[in-house]
Amino acid sequence: MATRLQFENNCEVGVFSKLTNAYCLVAIGGSESFYSIFETELADVIPVVKTSIGGTRIIGRLCAGNKNGLLVPHTTTDQELQHLRNSLPDSVVVQRIEERLSALGNCIACNDHVALAHTDLDRETEELIADVLGVEVFRQTIAGNILVGSYCALTNRGGLVHPHTSIEDLDELSTLLQVPLVAGTVNRGSEVIAAGMTVNDWTAFCGSDTTATELSVIESVFKLREAQPSAIVDKMRKSLIDSYV
Amino acid sequence: MAPTAKRPRRKLVARPVTFSPFARSAAHIASAYMIKRQMIENKLHEFCQLTPNGECKCNDKRNIDETESDSDGESSEGVVQADFAFFDPKPDDFHGVKTLLQTFLDNKEWNLSGFVDLILEQTTVGTVAKLEDDDDDGLFSVVTALNLGRYKDHKCMKELEDYVLSVCHESNLVDQLRVLFSKKARDVGLLVSQRVVNLPAQLLPPLYDALFDEVSWAVEDEPTEQLRNSFRFKTYLIVTKIYMHKKANGKLGEKADSEEEPVIYVKAEDELFHELKNYVSMGLVMAVEADKIPTFRKQLRSLIDDEP
């Protein structure tokens, strides 16, 4: 189910939160209603962790992660790193990486199996992504934009990309990622998809300006209407799909 | 944010020193019009014409005095030519207007989107200022007047009323305000005027002229009697920001710190509104009688034209 909310009058909820299948990070300093909406949806299933990264609240754009791990930039302080390691489940590996492009959330779009990376990312970073997150990494652009993490929201069941993505690009990306993709907008026409919403396999949170049309597109492409928090689909996937073409 | 609205001697160089992302992009648009630097003294040239469909076009060309010229050609001072045009509010302007009104009620979480929708729906009274041929559709300023009684039932207006009443520190004025919001609401217009920091002051007289002209046209032209009456404002309510001196006691003493003014107005025209009497000041909320408006327009014009 998709929920609409705001962070301090700001509809860019993907900037202030990060949602995966194993955990949810939210920024500190927001109003209680912001947390309570997350906690109502997620409390029994996955931990909701309040944190900052490098003293900032834009955690959604600074870190990248999935159920296997979390990558944080070099600006993360030791205390924040320790707090994350303590609060997240043991199965999640938290790794701080030295990378010039420190807004990892803008540079990396990933689900539990595959990741799209900024074309200028270091080779070491690419290997770390593959190791820590347990994914296959592809350097790609989306509608000519190199900030793939910003213009694409990706889960194991579907993806939403920048509205100006061409059909050929959509087909190519869909083949790479092995999920259905749709070009659309969020927050009443905003093209920066990942900043305006955050999503995992069974729930999505969008900015409150998102129109009903946009919300229905989101619910259909991410298959949220009949979704349940379950790991079955994930675990079975490996046995169902032998290899990527 | 540096207080910029001291009345005299404001430089005409549009050097946007701003910190918000929207203003940065506005500065980017403005600098994209930089053509060439010239060594002429200050010349101020302004046309304001009314086109047949009621738009007010304001041509704003300025040549800035250069004291030195770089042979390299690139420097931070230069000529910025910009043609601004005024339009009726359209639904596409949603994001621009919303950004401008982000801090309208300080940090309160309220239904800002609904408020912006109200402004955009009222196409008869209300103006947005944009660059003339801009494909990016960057919005620089919005002015409008919303009748409190007409929109009384909207959630955003109720939240606005609650907030304004709750932050009023002067208890004797709270009651007057409450009356404005309830019994007199049909005759009160909420004057919303926001613009990017450092928008050229030359735009202000035509902008306010456009608004008050539209109000008087609406009184004549609106299709139904009810709508016509809804624009017969007796009072305008203004919610705005000022900088009040920490030791302000309401008068300029002759002590050492008397050079500092007790109140600095972020927007120059607020000072004029403040002096036109009959106000309730709070952070600052002013109620101005509608028949003082022509005086305001004249004073604004002379204020802007007098500036070097």
HADDOCK unambig.tbl for C-alpha pairs under 7 A between the chains (distance, minus, plus):
assign (segid A and resid 8 and name CA) (segid B and resid 109 and name CA) 6.10 0.50 0.50
assign (segid A and resid 9 and name CA) (segid B and resid 109 and name CA) 5.23 0.50 0.50
